[in-house]
Amino acid sequence: MGTRLPLTSVVRNLPEMVPFVGPETFERRQGRALRVRLGANESVFGISPVAAEAMSVAAAKAWMYNDPEAYDLTEALAQA
C-alpha cells in the first residue's frame, strides 16, 4: 500500500480540501493558458446547434408534469 502513483506537479499540488479546481483557476494562478487534453465529455467545437435547439425545446416544456404511465414511450417501444 506504500506505492505512490506518478502524478504531475499540477495534480500533486491540488489542495486537499478542494474537490475540483477548474482550469480557469490554474490559468489565473500560473498567468498562462494551460495546455491540457480535453476529457471525453468535452469538445473543442462547442455545443452543437442541433443540441442547443433540442435543449431549448425541452426547457420550454420543463414546467409540465410527465405521464406517470409513460404511455407514448411504452407504445413506441412496443412497436419497435
C-alpha positions in Angstrom: 0.0 0.0 0.0 3.0 2.3 0.1 3.1 2.6 -3.6 2.8 6.2 -4.8 1.2 7.0 -8.2 3.3 9.1 -10.6 1.3 12.3 -10.6 2.1 15.5 -12.4 3.0 18.6 -10.4 -0.4 20.1 -11.1 -2.2 17.1 -9.6 0.3 16.8 -6.7 -0.2 20.5 -5.8 -4.0 20.3 -5.7 -5.4 21.4 -2.3 -6.7 18.5 -0.3 -9.9 20.3 0.8 -11.0 21.5 -2.7 -12.9 18.7 -4.6 -12.4 20.4 -8.0 -10.2 23.2 -9.2 -11.2 24.5 -12.6 -8.7 25.1 -15.3 -9.5 28.8 -15.2 -8.2 28.9 -11.6 -5.0 27.3 -12.6 -4.6 29.7 -15.5 -5.1 32.7 -13.2 -2.6 31.3 -10.7 0.1 30.5 -13.4 -0.6 33.5 -15.5 -0.8 31.5 -18.7 -3.1 29.2 -20.6 -3.0 25.5 -19.6 -2.0 23.0 -22.2 -4.2 20.1 -21.2 -6.0 17.3 -23.0 -9.8 17.6 -23.1 -11.8 14.9 -21.3 -14.1 12.5 -23.2 -17.1 14.6 -22.4 -15.7 17.9 -23.8 -15.5 19.3 -27.3 -13.2 21.9 -28.8 -16.1 22.7 -31.2 -18.5 23.8 -28.5 -22.1 22.8 -28.4 -23.9 21.5 -31.5 -26.5 23.9 -32.8 -28.9 20.9 -33.0 -28.2 20.0 -29.3 -28.7 23.6 -28.3 -32.1 23.8 -30.1 -33.2 20.5 -28.6 -32.3 21.8 -25.1 -34.3 25.0 -25.7 -37.3 23.0 -26.8 -37.0 20.7 -23.8 -36.5 23.6 -21.4 -39.7 25.3 -22.6 -41.6 22.1 -21.6 -39.9 21.6 -18.3 -42.8 23.0 -16.3 -45.1 20.2 -17.5 -45.7 17.1 -15.5 -44.7 13.9 -17.3 -47.0 11.0 -18.0 -46.6 8.7 -15.0 -47.5 5.7 -17.1 -45.1 6.7 -19.9 -47.9 5.6 -22.4 -46.4 7.1 -25.5 -42.9 5.7 -24.8 -44.3 2.3 -23.9 -46.3 2.2 -27.2 -43.3 3.4 -29.3 -41.1 0.7 -27.7 -43.8 -2.0 -28.3 -43.9 -1.1 -32.0 -40.1 -1.1 -32.4 
